[in-house]
Amino acid sequence: MRPSGRNLDQLRPISIETGVMRHAEGSCLIKCGDTHVLCSASIEDRPPPFLRGTGQGWVTAEYGMLPRATTTRNRREAAAGKQGGRTVEIQRLIGRALRAGVDRQALGERQIVVDCDVIQADGGTRCAAITGGWVALRLAVNKLLAVKMVTVDPILDHVAAVSCGIYAGQPVVDLDYAEDSVAGTDGNFVVTGAGRLIEVQMSAEGSTFSRTELDQLMELVDQSRATLIDAQKSAVA
């Protein structure tokens, strides 16, 4: 039995509220159970220096967690004077994931920055950030299309993510903190709407895992993908 009482293949309730930030070109608040992430997309009419003159655009991300997003207060990274290694690793993952779903030539020489700020954490924050970050990105690109700043839609496909792991000897999907903190194996899977893999982060936390167990986790990802993509579609409709 999972601590939450969910079935092994059951996602937490997902909601995505759009337009939550007045000034951002695209924004949403995604809630995956008790994990809540505020995502915004900002359009900059210039690419990063290494892309100037190439005709290509860029999508990047920044990630942060509010001090009381967790059960005890975390010190603000700004107060420490630098980002932690975990933060840097997560925001690079988000950026890679979102870029995989974009035609950067069609985007043109501009940059879209997706900010993902965790308001409340209960496991799976990076996955929620990727799923919600895509919605914010989609909304921002819609504005570019509406004013004909781009003539071809640069969004190639949906991008979403979900965590899976081995908890109490059983494969489960969408781990919350109670499961994630003790899971023998934990992984994050980033997929496209068509079911292609963008990235898999998989590690044995307490015990090794077999190929059979990995295949079982992939089955859970495949089953969950439609639910995540449907939530995105409903949000941007």
C-alpha positions in Angstrom: 0.0 0.0 0.0 1.3 3.4 -0.9 1.3 6.1 1.9 -1.2 8.1 -0.1 -3.5 5.1 -0.8 -3.0 5.5 -4.6 -2.8 2.6 -6.9 0.7 1.7 -8.2 -0.1 3.3 -11.6 -2.0 6.3 -10.3 -0.8 9.9 -10.7 -1.6 12.5 -8.1 -4.4 15.0 -9.1 -3.0 17.4 -11.7 -4.3 21.0 -12.2 -2.8 23.7 -14.4 -4.0 27.3 -14.0 -2.8 29.7 -16.7 -2.4 33.5 -16.8 -1.4 33.7 -13.2 1.3 36.3 -13.8 0.2 39.6 -15.3 3.5 40.6 -17.0 4.8 37.3 -18.3 4.3 36.3 -21.9 3.2 32.9 -20.7 2.6 31.6 -17.2 0.9 28.9 -15.2 0.6 27.4 -11.7 0.9 23.6 -11.9 -0.2 21.5 -9.0 0.7 17.8 -8.8 -0.8 16.8 -5.5 0.9 18.9 -2.9 3.8 19.9 -5.2 3.0 23.4 -6.6 5.2 25.1 -9.1 4.8 28.6 -10.6 6.1 28.7 -14.2 6.6 31.8 -16.4 8.0 32.3 -19.8 9.7 35.6 -20.8 10.6 36.5 -24.4 13.9 38.3 -25.0 14.4 39.8 -28.5 18.0 38.7 -28.7 19.7 35.3 -28.6 22.6 34.5 -26.2 25.9 35.7 -27.6 27.0 32.3 -29.0 24.0 32.2 -31.3 24.2 35.7 -32.8 24.1 35.7 -36.5 23.1 32.0 -36.7 19.4 32.6 -37.3 18.6 30.3 -34.3 16.9 31.0 -31.1 17.3 29.5 -27.6 15.2 28.2 -24.7 16.6 28.1 -21.3 15.3 27.8 -17.7 15.9 28.9 -14.2 14.7 27.0 -11.1 14.3 27.9 -7.5 12.6 26.9 -4.3 11.0 29.2 -1.8 12.4 28.9 1.7 9.3 27.3 3.2 8.4 25.1 0.2 9.6 22.3 2.5 8.8 21.2 6.0 11.8 23.2 7.4 13.0 26.5 6.1 15.8 26.4 3.5 18.1 29.4 3.3 17.7 31.5 0.2 20.5 30.8 -2.3 20.8 34.5 -3.0 21.8 34.9 0.7 24.5 32.3 0.3 25.8 34.1 -2.8 25.5 31.2 -5.2 23.2 28.5 -6.5 23.5 25.0 -5.1 24.6 22.1 -7.3 21.1 20.5 -7.2 19.5 23.8 -8.4 21.9 24.1 -11.3 21.4 20.5 -12.3 17.6 20.8 -12.2 17.5 24.0 -14.2 19.8 22.6 -16.9 17.5 19.5 -17.1 14.5 21.7 -17.6 16.2 23.8 -20.3 17.4 20.7 -22.2 13.9 19.1 -22.0 12.1 22.2 -23.3 14.6 22.8 -26.1 14.1 19.3 -27.4 10.5 20.2 -28.3 11.4 23.4 -30.1 12.6 24.1 -33.7 15.2 26.8 -32.9 15.5 27.9 -36.5 11.8 28.6 -36.6 12.0 30.5 -33.3 14.5 33.0 -34.9 17.1 34.9 -33.1 15.5 35.4 -29.8 15.5 33.7 -26.4 12.7 32.5 -24.2 13.6 32.1 -20.5 11.3 29.8 -18.5 11.4 30.4 -14.7 10.2 27.6 -12.4 9.7 28.5 -8.8 8.6 25.9 -6.3 6.0 27.2 -3.9 5.4 23.9 -2.2 7.4 20.7 -2.5 6.2 17.1 -2.0 8.4 15.2 -4.4 8.6 15.5 -8.2 9.3 19.2 -8.4 11.5 18.9 -11.5 8.9 16.9 -13.3 6.2 19.3 -12.4 8.4 22.2 -13.5 9.0 20.6 -17.0 5.3 19.8 -17.5 4.2 23.3 -16.4 7.2 25.0 -18.1 6.0 23.6 -21.4 2.6 25.2 -20.9 4.2 28.6 -20.1 6.4 28.2 -23.2 3.5 27.3 -25.4 1.5 30.4 -24.3 4.5 32.6 -24.9 5.0 31.2 -28.4 1.3 31.7 -29.1 1.8 35.4 -28.6 4.7 35.5 -31.0 2.5 33.8 -33.6 -0.4 36.1 -33.0 1.7 39.2 -33.8 3.5 37.4 -36.7 6.9 37.7 -35.0 7.3 34.1 -36.1 5.5 32.6 -39.1 6.1 28.9 -38.5 5.1 27.4 -35.1 8.5 26.5 -33.5 6.8 24.1 -31.0 7.4 20.6 -32.4 5.6 18.5 -29.7 4.5 18.5 -26.1 7.1 17.9 -23.5 6.2 16.4 -20.1 7.9 14.6 -17.3 7.0 12.1 -14.5 8.9 10.3 -11.8 8.8 6.5 -11.3 10.6 4.3 -8.8 10.7 1.1 -6.8 8.9 1.7 -3.5 8.5 -1.2 -1.0 9.6 -3.6 -3.8 7.0 -2.4 -6.2 7.2 -0.1 -9.3 5.2 3.0 -8.7 4.5 6.2 -10.6 4.7 9.9 -9.5 6.4 9.5 -6.2 5.5 11.9 -3.4 8.1 12.8 -0.7 7.1 9.9 1.6 7.9 7.5 -1.2 10.8 9.3 -2.8 12.7 9.7 0.5 12.9 5.9 1.0 12.6 4.5 -2.5 15.1 1.8 -3.4 15.2 3.1 -7.0 14.2 6.6 -8.2 14.0 8.0 -11.8 12.7 10.9 -13.8 11.4 10.4 -17.3 11.1 13.2 -19.8 8.9 12.4 -22.8 7.3 14.0 -25.9 3.7 13.8 -26.7 4.5 11.2 -29.4 6.1 9.0 -26.7 9.7 9.6 -27.6 12.2 9.9 -24.7 14.1 13.1 -24.2 15.9 12.2 -21.0 16.0 9.5 -18.3 17.6 10.1 -14.9 17.7 6.7 -13.1 19.6 5.7 -10.1 19.6 3.0 -7.4 19.2 4.8 -4.1 19.3 1.8 -1.8 19.3 -1.3 -4.0 20.0 -2.1 -7.6 17.3 -2.6 -10.2 16.8 -5.2 -13.0 16.1 -4.7 -16.7 12.6 -6.2 -16.0 11.9 -3.5 -13.3 13.1 -0.8 -15.7 10.7 -2.1 -18.3 7.9 -2.0 -15.7 8.7 1.6 -14.9 8.7 2.5 -18.6 5.2 0.9 -18.9 4.1 3.3 -16.1 5.6 6.2 -18.0 3.7 5.2 -21.2 0.5 4.9 -19.3 0.9 8.3 -17.6 1.9 10.2 -20.6 -1.6 10.7 -22.0 -2.8 12.1 -18.7 0.0 14.6 -18.6 -0.4 15.7 -22.2 -4.2 16.0 -21.8 -3.7 18.3 -18.8 -1.4 20.5 -21.0 -3.9 20.5 -23.9 -6.7 21.6 -21.6 -4.6 24.3 -20.1 -3.7 25.9 -23.4 -7.0 25.3 -25.2 
